[in-house]
Amino acid sequence: MLRVVLTVAIAAAVGALLGMTGACTGGTCPLTSTWWRGALYGGVMGLLLALSGR
């Protein structure tokens, strides 16, 4: 369980960082328009990655 939580947290942090430093300023890019949207997508991808390794 700890592995899943850590994977999701790390992926969400990377997604938030991508959202903060992304090149899309118009708000149309789903991953890089806002930091929270990048964190949400990163967290979901991290969850899928963590659960696929079981």
CHARMM internal coordinates of N, CA and C (Angstrom, degrees):
IC EDIT
DIST 1 N 1 CA 1.4506
DIST 1 CA 1 C 1.5258
ANGL 1 N 1 CA 1 C 111.23
DIST 1 C 2 N 1.3158
ANGL 1 CA 1 C 2 N 116.96
DIHE 1 N 1 CA 1 C 2 N -38.31
DIST 2 N 2 CA 1.4594
ANGL 1 C 2 N 2 CA 121.07
DIHE 1 CA 1 C 2 N 2 CA 179.32
DIST 2 CA 2 C 1.5267
ANGL 2 N 2 CA 2 C 110.75
DIHE 1 C 2 N 2 CA 2 C -64.11
DIST 2 C 3 N 1.3393
ANGL 2 CA 2 C 3 N 116.40
DIHE 2 N 2 CA 2 C 3 N -37.19
DIST 3 N 3 CA 1.4589
ANGL 2 C 3 N 3 CA 120.38
DIHE 2 CA 2 C 3 N 3 CA 178.93
DIST 3 CA 3 C 1.5270
ANGL 3 N 3 CA 3 C 111.45
DIHE 2 C 3 N 3 CA 3 C -62.80
DIST 3 C 4 N 1.3127
ANGL 3 CA 3 C 4 N 116.44
DIHE 3 N 3 CA 3 C 4 N -40.19
DIST 4 N 4 CA 1.4654
ANGL 3 C 4 N 4 CA 120.88
DIHE 3 CA 3 C 4 N 4 CA 179.59
DIST 4 CA 4 C 1.5235
ANGL 4 N 4 CA 4 C 109.78
DIHE 3 C 4 N 4 CA 4 C -65.64
DIST 4 C 5 N 1.3079
ANGL 4 CA 4 C 5 N 117.19
DIHE 4 N 4 CA 4 C 5 N -45.80
DIST 5 N 5 CA 1.4724
ANGL 4 C 5 N 5 CA 121.15
DIHE 4 CA 4 C 5 N 5 CA -178.68
DIST 5 CA 5 C 1.5302
ANGL 5 N 5 CA 5 C 110.73
DIHE 4 C 5 N 5 CA 5 C -63.72
DIST 5 C 6 N 1.3187
ANGL 5 CA 5 C 6 N 117.21
DIHE 5 N 5 CA 5 C 6 N -42.36
DIST 6 N 6 CA 1.4594
ANGL 5 C 6 N 6 CA 120.13
DIHE 5 CA 5 C 6 N 6 CA 179.46
DIST 6 CA 6 C 1.5223
ANGL 6 N 6 CA 6 C 111.57
DIHE 5 C 6 N 6 CA 6 C -66.36
DIST 6 C 7 N 1.3194
ANGL 6 CA 6 C 7 N 117.18
DIHE 6 N 6 CA 6 C 7 N -40.67
DIST 7 N 7 CA 1.4621
ANGL 6 C 7 N 7 CA 120.48
DIHE 6 CA 6 C 7 N 7 CA 178.86
DIST 7 CA 7 C 1.5182
ANGL 7 N 7 CA 7 C 111.16
DIHE 6 C 7 N 7 CA 7 C -63.29
DIST 7 C 8 N 1.3240
ANGL 7 CA 7 C 8 N 117.29
DIHE 7 N 7 CA 7 C 8 N -43.54
DIST 8 N 8 CA 1.4645
ANGL 7 C 8 N 8 CA 121.19
DIHE 7 CA 7 C 8 N 8 CA 179.04
DIST 8 CA 8 C 1.5281
ANGL 8 N 8 CA 8 C 110.23
DIHE 7 C 8 N 8 CA 8 C -65.26
DIST 8 C 9 N 1.3180
ANGL 8 CA 8 C 9 N 117.55
DIHE 8 N 8 CA 8 C 9 N -42.04
DIST 9 N 9 CA 1.4662
ANGL 8 C 9 N 9 CA 120.75
DIHE 8 CA 8 C 9 N 9 CA -179.14
DIST 9 CA 9 C 1.5285
ANGL 9 N 9 CA 9 C 111.75
DIHE 8 C 9 N 9 CA 9 C -65.19
DIST 9 C 10 N 1.3131
ANGL 9 CA 9 C 10 N 117.16
DIHE 9 N 9 CA 9 C 10 N -42.31
DIST 10 N 10 CA 1.4634
ANGL 9 C 10 N 10 CA 120.74
DIHE 9 CA 9 C 10 N 10 CA 179.27
DIST 10 CA 10 C 1.5244
ANGL 10 N 10 CA 10 C 110.48
DIHE 9 C 10 N 10 CA 10 C -66.88
DIST 10 C 11 N 1.3184
ANGL 10 CA 10 C 11 N 116.92
DIHE 10 N 10 CA 10 C 11 N -43.71
DIST 11 N 11 CA 1.4647
ANGL 10 C 11 N 11 CA 120.21
DIHE 10 CA 10 C 11 N 11 CA 179.40
DIST 11 CA 11 C 1.5249
ANGL 11 N 11 CA 11 C 111.30
DIHE 10 C 11 N 11 CA 11 C -65.39
DIST 11 C 12 N 1.3244
ANGL 11 CA 11 C 12 N 117.52
DIHE 11 N 11 CA 11 C 12 N -37.69
DIST 12 N 12 CA 1.4682
ANGL 11 C 12 N 12 CA 120.28
DIHE 11 CA 11 C 12 N 12 CA 177.26
DIST 12 CA 12 C 1.5248
ANGL 12 N 12 CA 12 C 110.74
DIHE 11 C 12 N 12 CA 12 C -65.90
DIST 12 C 13 N 1.3191
ANGL 12 CA 12 C 13 N 117.06
DIHE 12 N 12 CA 12 C 13 N -38.51
DIST 13 N 13 CA 1.4701
ANGL 12 C 13 N 13 CA 120.15
DIHE 12 CA 12 C 13 N 13 CA 178.28
DIST 13 CA 13 C 1.5207
ANGL 13 N 13 CA 13 C 110.93
DIHE 12 C 13 N 13 CA 13 C -65.95
DIST 13 C 14 N 1.3207
ANGL 13 CA 13 C 14 N 117.30
DIHE 13 N 13 CA 13 C 14 N -40.89
DIST 14 N 14 CA 1.4592
ANGL 13 C 14 N 14 CA 120.65
DIHE 13 CA 13 C 14 N 14 CA 177.54
DIST 14 CA 14 C 1.5291
ANGL 14 N 14 CA 14 C 110.26
DIHE 13 C 14 N 14 CA 14 C -65.78
DIST 14 C 15 N 1.3171
ANGL 14 CA 14 C 15 N 117.48
DIHE 14 N 14 CA 14 C 15 N -40.56
DIST 15 N 15 CA 1.4548
ANGL 14 C 15 N 15 CA 121.06
DIHE 14 CA 14 C 15 N 15 CA 177.56
DIST 15 CA 15 C 1.5177
ANGL 15 N 15 CA 15 C 112.07
DIHE 14 C 15 N 15 CA 15 C -64.37
DIST 15 C 16 N 1.3258
ANGL 15 CA 15 C 16 N 116.99
DIHE 15 N 15 CA 15 C 16 N -40.19
DIST 16 N 16 CA 1.4644
ANGL 15 C 16 N 16 CA 120.36
DIHE 15 CA 15 C 16 N 16 CA 177.47
DIST 16 CA 16 C 1.5209
ANGL 16 N 16 CA 16 C 110.83
DIHE 15 C 16 N 16 CA 16 C -65.39
DIST 16 C 17 N 1.3130
ANGL 16 CA 16 C 17 N 116.94
DIHE 16 N 16 CA 16 C 17 N -40.15
DIST 17 N 17 CA 1.4579
ANGL 16 C 17 N 17 CA 120.93
DIHE 16 CA 16 C 17 N 17 CA 177.83
DIST 17 CA 17 C 1.5229
ANGL 17 N 17 CA 17 C 110.32
DIHE 16 C 17 N 17 CA 17 C -63.64
DIST 17 C 18 N 1.3192
ANGL 17 CA 17 C 18 N 116.99
DIHE 17 N 17 CA 17 C 18 N -41.41
DIST 18 N 18 CA 1.4562
ANGL 17 C 18 N 18 CA 120.88
DIHE 17 CA 17 C 18 N 18 CA 176.54
DIST 18 CA 18 C 1.5213
ANGL 18 N 18 CA 18 C 110.79
DIHE 17 C 18 N 18 CA 18 C -63.60
DIST 18 C 19 N 1.3156
ANGL 18 CA 18 C 19 N 116.66
DIHE 18 N 18 CA 18 C 19 N -39.73
DIST 19 N 19 CA 1.4634
ANGL 18 C 19 N 19 CA 119.93
DIHE 18 CA 18 C 19 N 19 CA 177.96
DIST 19 CA 19 C 1.5121
ANGL 19 N 19 CA 19 C 112.95
DIHE 18 C 19 N 19 CA 19 C -66.82
DIST 19 C 20 N 1.3263
ANGL 19 CA 19 C 20 N 117.46
DIHE 19 N 19 CA 19 C 20 N -34.86
DIST 20 N 20 CA 1.4605
ANGL 19 C 20 N 20 CA 120.85
DIHE 19 CA 19 C 20 N 20 CA -179.75
DIST 20 CA 20 C 1.5192
ANGL 20 N 20 CA 20 C 112.13
DIHE 19 C 20 N 20 CA 20 C -74.01
DIST 20 C 21 N 1.3164
ANGL 20 CA 20 C 21 N 117.17
DIHE 20 N 20 CA 20 C 21 N -34.51
DIST 21 N 21 CA 1.4586
ANGL 20 C 21 N 21 CA 120.72
DIHE 20 CA 20 C 21 N 21 CA -175.19
DIST 21 CA 21 C 1.5161
ANGL 21 N 21 CA 21 C 112.44
DIHE 20 C 21 N 21 CA 21 C -106.30
DIST 21 C 22 N 1.3251
ANGL 21 CA 21 C 22 N 117.87
DIHE 21 N 21 CA 21 C 22 N 7.73
DIST 22 N 22 CA 1.4638
ANGL 21 C 22 N 22 CA 121.20
DIHE 21 CA 21 C 22 N 22 CA -178.41
DIST 22 CA 22 C 1.5132
ANGL 22 N 22 CA 22 C 112.36
DIHE 21 C 22 N 22 CA 22 C -66.89
DIST 22 C 23 N 1.3084
ANGL 22 CA 22 C 23 N 115.72
DIHE 22 N 22 CA 22 C 23 N 160.85
DIST 23 N 23 CA 1.4547
ANGL 22 C 23 N 23 CA 121.61
DIHE 22 CA 22 C 23 N 23 CA -175.25
DIST 23 CA 23 C 1.5260
ANGL 23 N 23 CA 23 C 112.85
DIHE 22 C 23 N 23 CA 23 C -88.53
DIST 23 C 24 N 1.3094
ANGL 23 CA 23 C 24 N 118.65
DIHE 23 N 23 CA 23 C 24 N -7.93
DIST 24 N 24 CA 1.4641
ANGL 23 C 24 N 24 CA 121.06
DIHE 23 CA 23 C 24 N 24 CA -176.30
DIST 24 CA 24 C 1.5239
ANGL 24 N 24 CA 24 C 109.79
DIHE 23 C 24 N 24 CA 24 C -87.12
DIST 24 C 25 N 1.3081
ANGL 24 CA 24 C 25 N 116.74
DIHE 24 N 24 CA 24 C 25 N 115.20
DIST 25 N 25 CA 1.4594
ANGL 24 C 25 N 25 CA 120.56
DIHE 24 CA 24 C 25 N 25 CA 179.49
DIST 25 CA 25 C 1.5215
ANGL 25 N 25 CA 25 C 112.34
DIHE 24 C 25 N 25 CA 25 C -108.75
DIST 25 C 26 N 1.3193
ANGL 25 CA 25 C 26 N 117.88
DIHE 25 N 25 CA 25 C 26 N -8.28
DIST 26 N 26 CA 1.4535
ANGL 25 C 26 N 26 CA 120.98
DIHE 25 CA 25 C 26 N 26 CA -177.94
DIST 26 CA 26 C 1.5096
ANGL 26 N 26 CA 26 C 113.98
DIHE 25 C 26 N 26 CA 26 C -82.16
DIST 26 C 27 N 1.3160
ANGL 26 CA 26 C 27 N 118.15
DIHE 26 N 26 CA 26 C 27 N -14.68
DIST 27 N 27 CA 1.4495
ANGL 26 C 27 N 27 CA 121.83
DIHE 26 CA 26 C 27 N 27 CA 179.29
DIST 27 CA 27 C 1.5200
ANGL 27 N 27 CA 27 C 114.24
DIHE 26 C 27 N 27 CA 27 C 88.88
DIST 27 C 28 N 1.3295
ANGL 27 CA 27 C 28 N 117.57
DIHE 27 N 27 CA 27 C 28 N 8.04
DIST 28 N 28 CA 1.4613
ANGL 27 C 28 N 28 CA 119.60
DIHE 27 CA 27 C 28 N 28 CA -178.24
DIST 28 CA 28 C 1.5230
ANGL 28 N 28 CA 28 C 113.28
DIHE 27 C 28 N 28 CA 28 C -97.31
DIST 28 C 29 N 1.3028
ANGL 28 CA 28 C 29 N 117.77
DIHE 28 N 28 CA 28 C 29 N -16.68
DIST 29 N 29 CA 1.4694
ANGL 28 C 29 N 29 CA 120.93
DIHE 28 CA 28 C 29 N 29 CA 178.56
DIST 29 CA 29 C 1.5222
ANGL 29 N 29 CA 29 C 108.68
DIHE 28 C 29 N 29 CA 29 C -81.03
DIST 29 C 30 N 1.3212
ANGL 29 CA 29 C 30 N 118.77
DIHE 29 N 29 CA 29 C 30 N 122.87
DIST 30 N 30 CA 1.4644
ANGL 29 C 30 N 30 CA 119.30
DIHE 29 CA 29 C 30 N 30 CA -174.09
DIST 30 CA 30 C 1.5251
ANGL 30 N 30 CA 30 C 114.68
DIHE 29 C 30 N 30 CA 30 C -66.24
DIST 30 C 31 N 1.3111
ANGL 30 CA 30 C 31 N 118.46
DIHE 30 N 30 CA 30 C 31 N -33.01
DIST 31 N 31 CA 1.4599
ANGL 30 C 31 N 31 CA 119.68
DIHE 30 CA 30 C 31 N 31 CA -176.91
DIST 31 CA 31 C 1.5153
ANGL 31 N 31 CA 31 C 113.91
DIHE 30 C 31 N 31 CA 31 C -88.90
DIST 31 C 32 N 1.3034
ANGL 31 CA 31 C 32 N 117.34
DIHE 31 N 31 CA 31 C 32 N -33.41
DIST 32 N 32 CA 1.4636
ANGL 31 C 32 N 32 CA 118.75
DIHE 31 CA 31 C 32 N 32 CA -171.06
DIST 32 CA 32 C 1.5204
ANGL 32 N 32 CA 32 C 114.12
DIHE 31 C 32 N 32 CA 32 C -112.76
DIST 32 C 33 N 1.3151
ANGL 32 CA 32 C 33 N 119.14
DIHE 32 N 32 CA 32 C 33 N 12.54
DIST 33 N 33 CA 1.4569
ANGL 32 C 33 N 33 CA 118.99
DIHE 32 CA 32 C 33 N 33 CA -178.54
DIST 33 CA 33 C 1.5304
ANGL 33 N 33 CA 33 C 111.70
DIHE 32 C 33 N 33 CA 33 C -77.78
DIST 33 C 34 N 1.3316
ANGL 33 CA 33 C 34 N 118.78
DIHE 33 N 33 CA 33 C 34 N -39.99
DIST 34 N 34 CA 1.4656
ANGL 33 C 34 N 34 CA 122.06
DIHE 33 CA 33 C 34 N 34 CA 176.90
DIST 34 CA 34 C 1.5220
ANGL 34 N 34 CA 34 C 109.28
DIHE 33 C 34 N 34 CA 34 C -138.04
DIST 34 C 35 N 1.3235
ANGL 34 CA 34 C 35 N 116.14
DIHE 34 N 34 CA 34 C 35 N 157.93
DIST 35 N 35 CA 1.4615
ANGL 34 C 35 N 35 CA 119.77
DIHE 34 CA 34 C 35 N 35 CA -177.52
DIST 35 CA 35 C 1.5187
ANGL 35 N 35 CA 35 C 111.29
DIHE 34 C 35 N 35 CA 35 C -70.08
DIST 35 C 36 N 1.3399
ANGL 35 CA 35 C 36 N 117.77
DIHE 35 N 35 CA 35 C 36 N -36.00
DIST 36 N 36 CA 1.4638
ANGL 35 C 36 N 36 CA 119.75
DIHE 35 CA 35 C 36 N 36 CA -176.56
DIST 36 CA 36 C 1.5250
ANGL 36 N 36 CA 36 C 111.17
DIHE 35 C 36 N 36 CA 36 C -72.20
DIST 36 C 37 N 1.3141
ANGL 36 CA 36 C 37 N 117.43
DIHE 36 N 36 CA 36 C 37 N -32.25
DIST 37 N 37 CA 1.4604
ANGL 36 C 37 N 37 CA 119.55
DIHE 36 CA 36 C 37 N 37 CA 177.51
DIST 37 CA 37 C 1.5279
ANGL 37 N 37 CA 37 C 110.25
DIHE 36 C 37 N 37 CA 37 C -69.92
DIST 37 C 38 N 1.3246
ANGL 37 CA 37 C 38 N 116.74
DIHE 37 N 37 CA 37 C 38 N -38.86
DIST 38 N 38 CA 1.4611
ANGL 37 C 38 N 38 CA 120.70
DIHE 37 CA 37 C 38 N 38 CA 175.54
DIST 38 CA 38 C 1.5195
ANGL 38 N 38 CA 38 C 111.14
DIHE 37 C 38 N 38 CA 38 C -64.07
DIST 38 C 39 N 1.3381
ANGL 38 CA 38 C 39 N 116.71
DIHE 38 N 38 CA 38 C 39 N -38.89
DIST 39 N 39 CA 1.4639
ANGL 38 C 39 N 39 CA 120.74
DIHE 38 CA 38 C 39 N 39 CA 178.09
DIST 39 CA 39 C 1.5258
ANGL 39 N 39 CA 39 C 111.03
DIHE 38 C 39 N 39 CA 39 C -66.38
DIST 39 C 40 N 1.3225
ANGL 39 CA 39 C 40 N 116.74
DIHE 39 N 39 CA 39 C 40 N -39.16
DIST 40 N 40 CA 1.4575
ANGL 39 C 40 N 40 CA 120.90
DIHE 39 CA 39 C 40 N 40 CA 178.75
DIST 40 CA 40 C 1.5209
ANGL 40 N 40 CA 40 C 110.87
DIHE 39 C 40 N 40 CA 40 C -64.01
DIST 40 C 41 N 1.3254
ANGL 40 CA 40 C 41 N 117.03
DIHE 40 N 40 CA 40 C 41 N -48.87
DIST 41 N 41 CA 1.4588
ANGL 40 C 41 N 41 CA 120.13
DIHE 40 CA 40 C 41 N 41 CA 178.57
DIST 41 CA 41 C 1.5215
ANGL 41 N 41 CA 41 C 111.30
DIHE 40 C 41 N 41 CA 41 C -63.52
DIST 41 C 42 N 1.3253
ANGL 41 CA 41 C 42 N 117.18
DIHE 41 N 41 CA 41 C 42 N -41.61
DIST 42 N 42 CA 1.4614
ANGL 41 C 42 N 42 CA 120.35
DIHE 41 CA 41 C 42 N 42 CA 178.44
DIST 42 CA 42 C 1.5153
ANGL 42 N 42 CA 42 C 111.79
DIHE 41 C 42 N 42 CA 42 C -62.48
DIST 42 C 43 N 1.3278
ANGL 42 CA 42 C 43 N 116.81
DIHE 42 N 42 CA 42 C 43 N -41.02
DIST 43 N 43 CA 1.4602
ANGL 42 C 43 N 43 CA 120.20
DIHE 42 CA 42 C 43 N 43 CA 178.22
DIST 43 CA 43 C 1.5147
ANGL 43 N 43 CA 43 C 112.95
DIHE 42 C 43 N 43 CA 43 C -63.92
DIST 43 C 44 N 1.3279
ANGL 43 CA 43 C 44 N 116.30
DIHE 43 N 43 CA 43 C 44 N -40.72
DIST 44 N 44 CA 1.4694
ANGL 43 C 44 N 44 CA 120.00
DIHE 43 CA 43 C 44 N 44 CA 178.15
DIST 44 CA 44 C 1.5208
ANGL 44 N 44 CA 44 C 110.35
DIHE 43 C 44 N 44 CA 44 C -65.76
DIST 44 C 45 N 1.3229
ANGL 44 CA 44 C 45 N 117.21
DIHE 44 N 44 CA 44 C 45 N -43.43
DIST 45 N 45 CA 1.4642
ANGL 44 C 45 N 45 CA 120.12
DIHE 44 CA 44 C 45 N 45 CA 178.65
DIST 45 CA 45 C 1.5287
ANGL 45 N 45 CA 45 C 110.76
DIHE 44 C 45 N 45 CA 45 C -65.38
DIST 45 C 46 N 1.3198
ANGL 45 CA 45 C 46 N 117.72
DIHE 45 N 45 CA 45 C 46 N -37.52
DIST 46 N 46 CA 1.4534
ANGL 45 C 46 N 46 CA 120.72
DIHE 45 CA 45 C 46 N 46 CA 176.46
DIST 46 CA 46 C 1.5183
ANGL 46 N 46 CA 46 C 111.97
DIHE 45 C 46 N 46 CA 46 C -65.12
DIST 46 C 47 N 1.3287
ANGL 46 CA 46 C 47 N 116.59
DIHE 46 N 46 CA 46 C 47 N -38.90
DIST 47 N 47 CA 1.4597
ANGL 46 C 47 N 47 CA 120.32
DIHE 46 CA 46 C 47 N 47 CA 177.27
DIST 47 CA 47 C 1.5228
ANGL 47 N 47 CA 47 C 110.72
DIHE 46 C 47 N 47 CA 47 C -64.08
DIST 47 C 48 N 1.3173
ANGL 47 CA 47 C 48 N 116.64
DIHE 47 N 47 CA 47 C 48 N -44.59
DIST 48 N 48 CA 1.4655
ANGL 47 C 48 N 48 CA 119.71
DIHE 47 CA 47 C 48 N 48 CA 177.78
DIST 48 CA 48 C 1.5298
ANGL 48 N 48 CA 48 C 111.58
DIHE 47 C 48 N 48 CA 48 C -62.47
DIST 48 C 49 N 1.3197
ANGL 48 CA 48 C 49 N 116.19
DIHE 48 N 48 CA 48 C 49 N -40.38
DIST 49 N 49 CA 1.4574
ANGL 48 C 49 N 49 CA 119.83
DIHE 48 CA 48 C 49 N 49 CA 178.00
DIST 49 CA 49 C 1.5252
ANGL 49 N 49 CA 49 C 111.81
DIHE 48 C 49 N 49 CA 49 C -65.22
DIST 49 C 50 N 1.3157
ANGL 49 CA 49 C 50 N 116.65
DIHE 49 N 49 CA 49 C 50 N -42.98
DIST 50 N 50 CA 1.4659
ANGL 49 C 50 N 50 CA 120.33
DIHE 49 CA 49 C 50 N 50 CA -178.77
DIST 50 CA 50 C 1.5310
ANGL 50 N 50 CA 50 C 111.52
DIHE 49 C 50 N 50 CA 50 C -67.39
DIST 50 C 51 N 1.3132
ANGL 50 CA 50 C 51 N 116.84
DIHE 50 N 50 CA 50 C 51 N -38.50
DIST 51 N 51 CA 1.4634
ANGL 50 C 51 N 51 CA 119.39
DIHE 50 CA 50 C 51 N 51 CA -178.64
DIST 51 CA 51 C 1.5204
ANGL 51 N 51 CA 51 C 112.87
DIHE 50 C 51 N 51 CA 51 C -77.39
DIST 51 C 52 N 1.3244
ANGL 51 CA 51 C 52 N 117.35
DIHE 51 N 51 CA 51 C 52 N -23.43
DIST 52 N 52 CA 1.4663
ANGL 51 C 52 N 52 CA 119.37
DIHE 51 CA 51 C 52 N 52 CA 179.19
DIST 52 CA 52 C 1.5273
ANGL 52 N 52 CA 52 C 111.81
DIHE 51 C 52 N 52 CA 52 C -76.52
DIST 52 C 53 N 1.3259
ANGL 52 CA 52 C 53 N 117.88
DIHE 52 N 52 CA 52 C 53 N -20.46
DIST 53 N 53 CA 1.4531
ANGL 52 C 53 N 53 CA 121.27
DIHE 52 CA 52 C 53 N 53 CA -178.81
DIST 53 CA 53 C 1.5119
ANGL 53 N 53 CA 53 C 114.13
DIHE 52 C 53 N 53 CA 53 C -84.82
DIST 53 C 54 N 1.3109
ANGL 53 CA 53 C 54 N 119.03
DIHE 53 N 53 CA 53 C 54 N 1.27
DIST 54 N 54 CA 1.4609
ANGL 53 C 54 N 54 CA 121.32
DIHE 53 CA 53 C 54 N 54 CA -177.09
DIST 54 CA 54 C 1.4783
ANGL 54 N 54 CA 54 C 112.10
DIHE 53 C 54 N 54 CA 54 C -76.79
END
COOR INIT
IC SEED 1 N 1 CA 1 C
IC BUILD
